[in-house]
Amino acid sequence: MSGHSKFANIKHKKEKNDAQKGKIFTKLGREIMVAVKQGGADPENNTRLKEIINKAKANNMPNDTISRSVKKASGESNDVSYETITYEGYGPGGVAVMVVCLTDNKNRTAANVRHALSKYGGNLGTTGCVSFMFEKKGQIIIEKSDDIDEDELMMAAIEAGAEDMITEEEGYEILIEPEMFNQVHDAMSELGYTFLSAEITMMPSTMTELGGDDEIKAIEKMLDHLEEDDDVQDVYTNWDR
C-alpha cells in the first residue's frame, strides 16, 4: 500500500474508533480478560497481556480503565469461556480476508462472519486458504514531525531490536519480529516517541487491487459490518487501496 493510503487509513480507523470507544474498549477488555486467565495479571510475566495493554494504549484506552480490566479479570470466575478463532475467506474481487474472533459461541460467530462475507460478494473459505499470504509482524507507525530525526529514529529502533524501518510520505513504519515487539515498544516509548499505531498484525505478502467503485464500496461495507460485530477483534485483508 502507498504511504498516503496506509496513514490515511490508520487515521480514519482511529477516528472511527474514537466515535465507538465503548465498543472498542469492551473488545479490548475481553482480550485482557482472556490473557489474564491464560497467563496471570502481571504484564511483565505475561507477554500476551503486555501486547494487549500496548494495543489498548495505542487505541487511547485510559490507564485506569486498563488497570480496572486487569483487576476485574483477576477476580472473575471461569463461568464464561472465550476462545480465539480465525476465519479465512475472500471478499469482493477475490481480496483475501482473515477475521480474528474471540467468542463464547462458535456457531453464532461463524454464521455472522459467513453472512458478512457473502452479503458483499465474498465467501467463507477453509482453514489455511488465505493465511499463507500473511505474515505475523509487530508494527509501530510514527507520524513525521519536525521533532523527529529520521536517522536517529532508525538507529534507536534497530538498537532496540526492530527488524527494519520503512520511511514513507507521511511517516515511519517500524517492523518487528513478534517476540521482540514488547521490547521495542517499551524502548521507543521511553525515548519519548508517540505512536500513531502499535500492534502485532498480519501483514500480506501480496496485494489485490479492486476493479472499480462498486467493489471498493462493497469491501468498505463488508469491513464495517465485520468490525461492528462484538465477537470480531481484528480483520486483515490484502486489499491494495
Backbone as numpy.savetxt, mean C-alpha at the origin, in Angstrom:
# Nx Ny Nz CAx CAy CAz Cx Cy Cz
5.61 3.85 -14.91 4.77 5.04 -14.91 5.64 6.28 -14.91
5.15 7.32 -15.52 5.92 8.57 -15.54 5.95 9.15 -14.14
6.97 9.98 -13.89 7.09 10.59 -12.58 5.87 11.42 -12.23
5.41 12.22 -13.18 4.27 13.09 -12.92 3.06 12.26 -12.52
2.81 11.20 -13.27 1.64 10.37 -13.01 1.75 9.73 -11.63
2.92 9.21 -11.30 3.09 8.53 -10.02 2.82 9.48 -8.86
3.42 10.67 -8.89 3.27 11.61 -7.80 1.86 12.19 -7.75
1.29 12.45 -8.91 -0.08 12.96 -8.95 -1.05 11.92 -8.39
-0.81 10.66 -8.72 -1.70 9.60 -8.24 -1.61 9.43 -6.73
-0.39 9.53 -6.18 -0.22 9.41 -4.74 -0.92 10.57 -4.03
-0.76 11.78 -4.56 -1.42 12.94 -3.96 -2.94 12.79 -4.02
-3.43 12.33 -5.16 -4.87 12.13 -5.33 -5.39 11.11 -4.32
-4.63 10.02 -4.16 -5.05 8.98 -3.22 -5.04 9.51 -1.80
-4.03 10.32 -1.46 -3.96 10.90 -0.12 -5.15 11.83 0.14
-5.49 12.63 -0.86 -6.63 13.53 -0.72 -7.92 12.74 -0.52
-8.04 11.65 -1.28 -9.23 10.80 -1.15 -9.25 10.15 0.23
-8.09 9.70 0.69 -8.00 9.07 2.01 -8.34 10.07 3.12
-7.89 11.33 2.96 -8.19 12.35 3.95 -9.70 12.55 4.07
-10.39 12.43 2.96 -11.84 12.59 2.96 -12.55 11.38 3.56
-11.83 10.27 3.67 -12.41 9.03 4.20 -11.55 8.50 5.36
-11.10 9.41 6.20 -10.16 9.03 7.26 -10.71 7.92 8.14
-11.99 8.01 8.48 -12.58 7.00 9.35 -12.42 5.61 8.80
-12.73 5.44 7.52 -12.63 4.12 6.88 -11.18 3.67 6.79
-10.28 4.58 6.40 -8.86 4.23 6.28 -8.30 3.82 7.63
-8.61 4.59 8.68 -8.09 4.29 10.01 -8.66 2.97 10.54
-9.90 2.68 10.20 -10.49 1.40 10.60 -9.74 0.23 9.96
-9.40 0.37 8.68 -8.66 -0.68 7.98 -7.26 -0.86 8.58
-6.61 0.27 8.85 -5.28 0.20 9.45 -5.35 -0.40 10.85
-6.38 -0.04 11.61 -6.57 -0.60 12.94 -6.73 -2.11 12.90
-7.42 -2.59 11.88 -7.59 -4.04 11.72 -6.25 -4.71 11.43
-5.44 -4.07 10.58 -4.10 -4.61 10.29 -3.24 -4.64 11.55
-3.33 -3.57 12.35 -2.58 -3.51 13.60 -3.02 -4.64 14.53
-4.33 -4.86 14.62 -4.85 -5.91 15.48 -4.29 -7.28 15.12
-4.31 -7.60 13.82 -3.82 -8.90 13.37 -2.32 -9.03 13.64
-1.57 -7.95 13.40 -0.12 -8.00 13.63 0.19 -8.21 15.10
-0.55 -7.54 15.99 -0.33 -7.70 17.42 -0.65 -9.12 17.86
-1.76 -9.66 17.36 -2.14 -11.04 17.70 -1.06 -12.03 17.28
-0.43 -11.75 16.14 0.54 -12.70 15.58 1.93 -12.56 16.20
2.31 -11.31 16.56 3.70 -11.13 16.99 3.92 -10.28 18.22
2.84 -9.89 18.91 3.01 -9.09 20.11 2.90 -7.60 19.86
2.82 -6.84 20.97 2.53 -5.41 20.89 3.75 -4.51 20.82
4.95 -5.09 20.86 6.17 -4.29 20.81 6.68 -4.22 19.37
6.59 -3.05 18.73 7.01 -2.94 17.32 8.50 -3.22 17.11
9.30 -3.05 18.16 10.74 -3.32 18.01 11.00 -4.82 17.90
10.07 -5.62 18.38 10.21 -7.08 18.30 9.19 -7.70 17.35
8.42 -6.87 16.68 7.39 -7.34 15.76 7.52 -6.54 14.47
8.27 -7.10 13.52 8.57 -6.40 12.27 7.30 -6.00 11.53
6.34 -6.91 11.47 5.11 -6.63 10.73 4.35 -5.46 11.37
4.28 -5.43 12.69 3.59 -4.34 13.37 4.28 -3.01 13.07
5.60 -3.02 13.09 6.33 -1.78 12.82 6.07 -1.30 11.40
6.01 -2.22 10.43 5.71 -1.84 9.04 4.35 -1.16 8.96
3.36 -1.72 9.67 2.01 -1.17 9.62 1.95 0.19 10.31
2.67 0.34 11.42 2.72 1.64 12.11 3.33 2.70 11.20
4.40 2.34 10.49 5.00 3.28 9.54 4.01 3.64 8.43
3.28 2.65 7.96 2.27 2.88 6.93 1.16 3.78 7.47
0.75 3.54 8.72 -0.30 4.36 9.33 0.15 5.81 9.47
1.40 6.02 9.87 1.92 7.38 10.01 1.96 8.09 8.65
2.33 7.35 7.60 2.36 7.92 6.25 0.96 8.30 5.78
-0.06 7.65 6.37 -1.46 7.97 6.05 -2.06 8.96 7.05
-1.16 9.64 7.79 -1.57 10.70 8.72 -2.43 10.21 9.88
-2.26 8.94 10.26 -2.95 8.42 11.43 -2.23 8.94 12.68
-2.93 9.65 13.58 -2.27 10.23 14.75 -1.61 9.18 15.63
-0.51 9.57 16.28 0.22 8.64 17.13 -0.64 8.08 18.26
-1.51 8.93 18.85 -2.33 8.43 19.95 -3.37 7.43 19.46
-3.84 7.61 18.22 -4.78 6.64 17.63 -4.08 5.31 17.39
-2.83 5.38 16.91 -2.05 4.16 16.70 -1.83 3.44 18.04
-1.44 4.20 19.06 -1.19 3.60 20.39 -2.45 2.95 20.94
-3.59 3.62 20.79 -4.86 3.04 21.27 -5.19 1.75 20.54
-4.91 1.72 19.23 -5.18 0.52 18.44 -4.33 -0.65 18.92
-3.05 -0.37 19.22 -2.15 -1.42 19.71 -2.61 -1.92 21.06
-2.95 -0.99 21.98 -3.41 -1.38 23.32 -4.71 -2.17 23.25
-5.62 -1.71 22.39 -6.89 -2.40 22.23 -6.68 -3.82 21.71
-5.78 -3.95 20.73 -5.50 -5.28 20.17 -4.87 -6.19 21.20
-4.05 -5.63 22.09 -3.39 -6.43 23.12 -4.39 -7.02 24.10
-5.50 -6.29 24.31 -6.46 -6.75 25.30 -7.66 -7.47 24.74
-7.76 -7.54 23.42 -8.94 -8.16 22.82 -8.88 -9.68 22.88
-10.05 -10.27 22.96 -10.13 -11.74 22.89 -10.00 -12.17 21.44
-9.87 -13.44 21.21 -9.69 -13.96 19.85 -11.01 -14.44 19.23
-12.11 -13.80 19.65 -13.41 -14.22 19.13 -13.51 -14.02 17.62
-12.96 -12.90 17.14 -12.98 -12.62 15.70 -11.62 -12.95 15.13
-11.62 -13.80 14.12 -10.36 -14.23 13.51 -10.29 -13.74 12.07
-9.32 -12.87 11.80 -9.14 -12.36 10.45 -8.00 -13.10 9.77
-8.12 -13.28 8.48 -7.01 -13.86 7.71 -6.77 -13.01 6.47
-5.51 -13.02 6.05 -5.13 -12.28 4.86 -5.26 -13.16 3.64
-5.98 -12.69 2.64 -6.17 -13.42 1.38 -5.89 -12.47 0.23
-5.13 -12.92 -0.75 -4.85 -12.12 -1.94 -5.59 -12.73 -3.13
-6.41 -11.92 -3.77 -7.14 -12.35 -4.97 -6.44 -11.78 -6.19
-6.37 -12.56 -7.24 -5.71 -12.14 -8.48 -6.69 -12.19 -9.64
-6.51 -11.29 -10.58 -7.39 -11.29 -11.74 -7.01 -10.22 -12.73
-7.97 -9.84 -13.54 -7.73 -8.88 -14.61 -8.81 -7.81 -14.60
-8.39 -6.59 -14.87 -9.33 -5.49 -14.98 -9.59 -5.17 -16.44
-10.22 -4.03 -16.72 -10.47 -3.62 -18.10 -9.17 -3.59 -18.90
-9.24 -4.02 -20.16 -8.07 -3.99 -21.03 -6.98 -4.98 -20.67
-7.30 -5.95 -19.82 -6.31 -6.96 -19.45 -5.31 -6.52 -18.40
-5.59 -5.42 -17.70 -4.70 -4.96 -16.64 -4.65 -5.99 -15.52
-3.44 -6.33 -15.06 -3.29 -7.26 -13.95 -3.69 -6.60 -12.64
-4.44 -7.33 -11.81 -4.94 -6.78 -10.56 -4.67 -7.76 -9.41
-4.11 -7.23 -8.33 -3.96 -8.01 -7.09 -4.70 -7.27 -5.98
-5.58 -7.98 -5.28 -6.40 -7.38 -4.23 -6.08 -8.08 -2.91
-5.47 -7.34 -1.99 -5.10 -7.91 -0.69 -6.21 -7.60 0.31
-6.76 -8.64 0.91 -7.90 -8.48 1.81 -7.58 -9.03 3.20
-8.25 -8.47 4.18 -8.19 -8.96 5.55 -9.64 -9.22 5.94
-10.01 -10.49 6.12 -11.42 -10.82 6.24 -11.71 -11.86 7.31
-12.92 -11.79 7.82 -13.41 -12.82 8.73 -14.47 -13.68 8.03
-14.64 -13.45 6.72 -15.63 -14.22 5.95 -15.16 -14.32 4.50
-14.47 -15.40 4.18 -13.88 -15.56 2.84 -14.93 -15.57 1.75
-16.06 -16.18 2.00 -17.09 -16.27 0.96 -17.61 -14.89 0.58
-17.87 -14.07 1.60 -18.34 -12.70 1.33 -17.31 -11.91 0.55
-16.06 -11.99 0.99 -15.01 -11.20 0.36 -14.76 -11.62 -1.07
-14.69 -12.93 -1.30 -14.47 -13.43 -2.66 -15.59 -12.99 -3.59
-16.82 -13.04 -3.10 -17.97 -12.63 -3.92 -17.89 -11.14 -4.25
-17.50 -10.33 -3.26 -17.41 -8.88 -3.48 -16.31 -8.53 -4.48
-15.15 -9.19 -4.36 -14.05 -8.92 -5.28 -14.42 -9.37 -6.69
-15.00 -10.54 -6.80 -15.42 -11.06 -8.12 -16.41 -10.10 -8.78
-17.37 -9.59 -7.99 -18.38 -8.67 -8.52 -17.73 -7.37 -9.00
-16.79 -6.84 -8.21 -16.15 -5.57 -8.57 -15.37 -5.70 -9.87
-14.68 -6.82 -10.05 -13.91 -7.01 -11.28 -14.83 -7.20 -12.48
-15.82 -8.07 -12.35 -16.68 -8.39 -13.51 -17.58 -7.21 -13.89
-17.98 -6.41 -12.91 -18.87 -5.28 -13.18 -18.24 -4.28 -14.15
-16.91 -4.18 -14.10 -16.23 -3.17 -14.92 -15.37 -3.79 -16.03
-15.72 -5.01 -16.42 -15.08 -5.59 -17.59 -13.88 -6.46 -17.31
-13.68 -6.83 -16.06 -12.56 -7.70 -15.72 -13.05 -9.07 -15.27
-12.16 -9.84 -14.68 -12.56 -11.14 -14.15 -11.58 -11.62 -13.09
-12.11 -12.39 -12.16 -11.28 -12.99 -11.11 -10.55 -14.19 -11.69
-9.25 -14.28 -11.41 -8.45 -15.38 -11.95 -8.05 -16.36 -10.85
-7.18 -17.28 -11.20 -6.71 -18.28 -10.25 -5.45 -17.76 -9.54
-5.14 -18.37 -8.41 -3.95 -17.99 -7.66 -2.70 -18.16 -8.53
-1.90 -17.11 -8.62 -0.68 -17.16 -9.40 -0.81 -16.66 -10.82
-2.03 -16.28 -11.23 -2.22 -15.88 -12.63 -1.56 -14.55 -12.97
-1.41 -13.67 -11.97 -0.74 -12.38 -12.24 0.37 -12.06 -11.24
0.46 -12.78 -10.13 1.43 -12.42 -9.09 2.87 -12.48 -9.58
3.13 -13.31 -10.60 4.49 -13.39 -11.14 4.92 -12.09 -11.81
3.96 -11.21 -12.10 4.28 -9.92 -12.72 4.66 -8.85 -11.69
4.58 -9.18 -10.41 4.82 -8.20 -9.35 5.97 -8.65 -8.45
6.66 -7.67 -7.88 7.73 -7.94 -6.94 7.50 -7.12 -5.68
7.65 -7.77 -4.53 7.46 -7.09 -3.25 8.65 -6.19 -2.97
8.38 -4.90 -2.72 9.45 -3.93 -2.49 9.02 -2.91 -1.44
9.99 -2.46 -0.66 9.76 -1.28 0.16 9.92 -0.05 -0.71
9.06 0.93 -0.50 9.09 2.13 -1.35 8.83 3.36 -0.49
9.74 4.31 -0.56 9.56 5.60 0.09 9.57 6.68 -0.99
8.55 7.52 -0.97 8.42 8.61 -1.94 8.60 9.93 -1.22
9.50 10.76 -1.72 9.77 12.07 -1.14 9.63 13.13 -2.23
8.85 14.17 -1.94 8.68 15.26 -2.90 9.93 16.11 -2.98
10.17 16.68 -4.16 11.29 17.60 -4.32 11.00 18.89 -3.56
12.06 19.46 -3.00 11.95 20.78 -2.36 13.33 21.42 -2.36
13.37 22.72 -2.14 14.64 23.44 -2.14 15.54 23.00 -0.98
14.92 22.40 0.04 15.68 21.98 1.22 16.41 20.65 1.02
16.08 19.94 -0.05 16.65 18.61 -0.24 17.74 18.64 -1.30
18.91 18.17 -0.92 20.01 17.99 -1.86 19.97 16.54 -2.35
19.85 16.39 -3.68 19.67 15.05 -4.25 20.81 14.10 -3.89
22.04 14.58 -4.01 23.19 13.72 -3.71 23.22 13.30 -2.24
22.90 14.24 -1.35 22.87 13.91 0.07 21.78 12.90 0.38
20.62 13.09 -0.25 19.51 12.16 -0.05 19.88 10.76 -0.51
20.47 10.67 -1.69 20.85 9.36 -2.21 21.88 8.69 -1.30
22.87 9.45 -0.88 23.91 8.90 -0.01 23.31 8.40 1.30
22.40 9.20 1.86 21.77 8.81 3.13 20.94 7.54 2.96
20.20 7.47 1.85 19.35 6.30 1.61 20.18 5.03 1.42
21.23 5.12 0.62 22.08 3.96 0.36 22.80 3.52 1.63
23.31 4.50 2.40 23.99 4.17 3.65 23.04 3.52 4.66
21.77 3.91 4.60 20.78 3.32 5.52 20.40 1.90 5.12
20.72 1.53 3.86 20.42 0.16 3.42 19.49 0.07 2.24
19.15 1.22 1.61 18.27 1.19 0.44 18.97 0.54 -0.74
18.18 0.00 -1.64 18.68 -0.67 -2.83 19.02 0.31 -3.93
18.16 1.33 -4.10 18.33 2.26 -5.21 17.49 3.50 -4.94
17.79 4.60 -5.64 16.96 5.78 -5.61 16.77 6.27 -7.03
15.52 6.53 -7.39 15.19 7.01 -8.73 14.73 8.46 -8.62
15.36 9.34 -9.37 14.97 10.75 -9.39 13.97 10.97 -10.52
12.84 11.57 -10.18 11.81 11.83 -11.17 11.47 13.32 -11.16
10.56 13.69 -12.01 10.25 15.10 -12.22 9.83 15.80 -10.93
9.02 15.13 -10.12 8.45 15.78 -8.94 9.08 15.34 -7.63
9.98 14.35 -7.68 10.54 13.90 -6.42 11.43 12.68 -6.57
11.55 11.95 -5.47 12.50 10.84 -5.40 11.77 9.57 -4.92
12.12 8.47 -5.56 11.57 7.17 -5.19 12.71 6.31 -4.67
12.64 5.94 -3.40 13.65 5.10 -2.78 13.13 3.67 -2.72
13.90 2.74 -3.30 13.50 1.34 -3.35 14.31 0.54 -2.34
13.63 -0.36 -1.66 14.23 -1.05 -0.51 13.80 -2.51 -0.52
14.72 -3.41 -0.19 14.34 -4.80 0.03 13.41 -4.84 1.24
12.34 -5.62 1.19 11.33 -5.59 2.27 11.91 -5.74 3.67
12.89 -6.63 3.83 13.43 -6.87 5.17 14.24 -5.68 5.70
14.60 -4.74 4.82 15.37 -3.55 5.22 14.48 -2.31 5.35
13.20 -2.46 5.09 12.32 -1.29 5.02 12.29 -0.50 6.33
12.07 -1.18 7.45 11.97 -0.46 8.73 13.26 0.26 9.07
14.39 -0.38 8.80 15.69 0.23 9.09 15.89 1.51 8.28
15.59 1.44 6.98 15.75 2.62 6.12 14.75 3.70 6.50
13.51 3.30 6.75 12.47 4.25 7.13 12.88 5.03 8.38
13.35 4.31 9.40 13.71 4.97 10.66 14.91 5.90 10.46
15.89 5.44 9.70 17.10 6.26 9.47 16.75 7.55 8.74
15.90 7.46 7.72 15.54 8.65 6.96 14.66 9.59 7.79
13.80 9.02 8.62 12.97 9.84 9.51 13.82 10.62 10.49
14.82 9.93 11.05 15.70 10.58 12.03 16.50 11.72 11.40
16.74 11.63 10.09 17.45 12.70 9.39 16.53 13.87 9.03
15.24 13.70 9.32 14.31 14.81 9.13 13.55 14.81 7.81
13.68 13.76 7.03 12.97 13.73 5.75 11.48 13.42 5.97
10.64 14.09 5.18 9.19 13.89 5.23 8.78 13.05 4.02
7.95 12.05 4.26 7.57 11.12 3.21 6.18 11.44 2.66
6.09 11.47 1.35 4.78 11.55 0.71 4.09 10.20 0.82
4.90 9.14 0.75 4.39 7.78 0.88 5.51 6.90 1.40
5.16 5.92 2.24 6.16 4.98 2.76 5.46 3.67 3.07
5.77 2.63 2.30 5.08 1.35 2.50 5.82 0.23 1.79
5.46 -0.98 2.16 5.89 -2.14 1.40 4.78 -2.42 0.39
5.15 -2.47 -0.87 4.16 -2.55 -1.94 4.51 -3.66 -2.91
3.62 -3.90 -3.84 3.86 -4.86 -4.92 4.08 -4.06 -6.20
5.30 -4.12 -6.73 5.65 -3.31 -7.90 5.61 -4.17 -9.17
4.88 -3.71 -10.18 4.79 -4.49 -11.43 6.09 -4.46 -12.22
6.41 -5.58 -12.84 7.62 -5.66 -13.67 7.33 -5.24 -15.10
6.09 -5.38 -15.53 5.66 -4.92 -16.85 4.37 -4.14 -16.70
4.15 -3.18 -17.59 2.98 -2.32 -17.50 2.03 -2.58 -18.67
0.75 -2.27 -18.44 -0.27 -2.43 -19.47 -0.95 -1.09 -19.73
-0.92 -0.65 -20.97 -1.60 0.59 -21.34 -3.05 0.30 -21.71
-3.93 1.25 -21.42 -5.33 1.11 -21.80 -5.60 1.88 -23.08
-6.60 1.39 -23.83 -6.82 1.89 -25.17 -7.54 3.21 -25.29
-8.41 3.54 -24.35 -9.17 4.77 -24.52 -9.85 5.20 -23.24
-10.64 6.29 -23.33 -11.28 6.87 -22.16 -12.24 5.91 -21.47
-12.95 5.10 -22.25 -13.92 4.18 -21.65 -13.24 3.18 -20.72
-12.10 2.63 -21.16 -11.38 1.67 -20.32 -10.79 2.37 -19.09
-10.31 3.60 -19.26 -9.73 4.34 -18.14 -10.80 4.64 -17.09
-11.97 5.08 -17.56 -13.08 5.34 -16.63 -13.50 4.06 -15.91
-13.50 2.95 -16.66 -13.92 1.68 -16.07 -12.96 1.23 -14.98
-11.65 1.34 -15.22 -10.70 0.88 -14.20 -10.69 1.82 -13.00
-10.90 3.11 -13.22 -10.97 4.04 -12.08 -12.18 3.71 -11.20
-13.30 3.40 -11.83 -14.50 3.02 -11.06 -14.28 1.69 -10.35
-13.60 0.76 -11.02 -13.32 -0.54 -10.42 -12.45 -0.38 -9.17
-11.40 0.45 -9.28 -10.50 0.66 -8.15 -11.23 1.35 -6.99
-12.07 2.33 -7.30 -12.86 2.98 -6.26 -13.77 1.98 -5.56
-14.41 1.13 -6.36 -15.33 0.11 -5.84 -14.58 -0.83 -4.88
-13.42 -1.29 -5.29 -12.64 -2.20 -4.45 -12.17 -1.52 -3.17
-11.65 -0.31 -3.30 -11.08 0.37 -2.14 -12.14 0.78 -1.13
-13.40 0.87 -1.57 -14.48 1.19 -0.63 -14.91 -0.02 0.18
-14.50 -1.21 -0.23 -14.86 -2.44 0.48 -14.08 -2.52 1.79
-14.78 -2.74 2.89 -14.13 -2.78 4.20 -13.08 -3.89 4.31
-13.24 -4.96 3.56 -12.32 -6.09 3.64 -11.04 -5.88 2.82
-11.07 -4.91 1.91 -9.93 -4.70 1.01 -8.92 -3.76 1.66
-7.68 -4.25 1.82 -6.63 -3.45 2.42 -5.80 -2.71 1.37
-5.44 -3.40 0.29 -4.60 -2.81 -0.75 -4.99 -3.38 -2.11
-4.86 -2.54 -3.14 -5.10 -2.98 -4.51 -3.87 -2.57 -5.35
-3.31 -3.54 -6.07 -2.15 -3.28 -6.93 -2.51 -3.63 -8.37
-2.06 -2.80 -9.29 -2.28 -3.08 -10.71 -1.00 -2.78 -11.50
-0.98 -3.24 -12.76 0.12 -2.87 -13.64 -0.37 -1.90 -14.73
-1.37 -1.11 -14.37 -1.92 -0.12 -15.28 -0.89 0.99 -15.48
-0.49 1.22 -16.72 0.40 2.31 -17.08 -0.45 3.55 -17.32
-0.47 4.46 -16.37 -1.32 5.65 -16.47 -0.75 6.70 -17.37
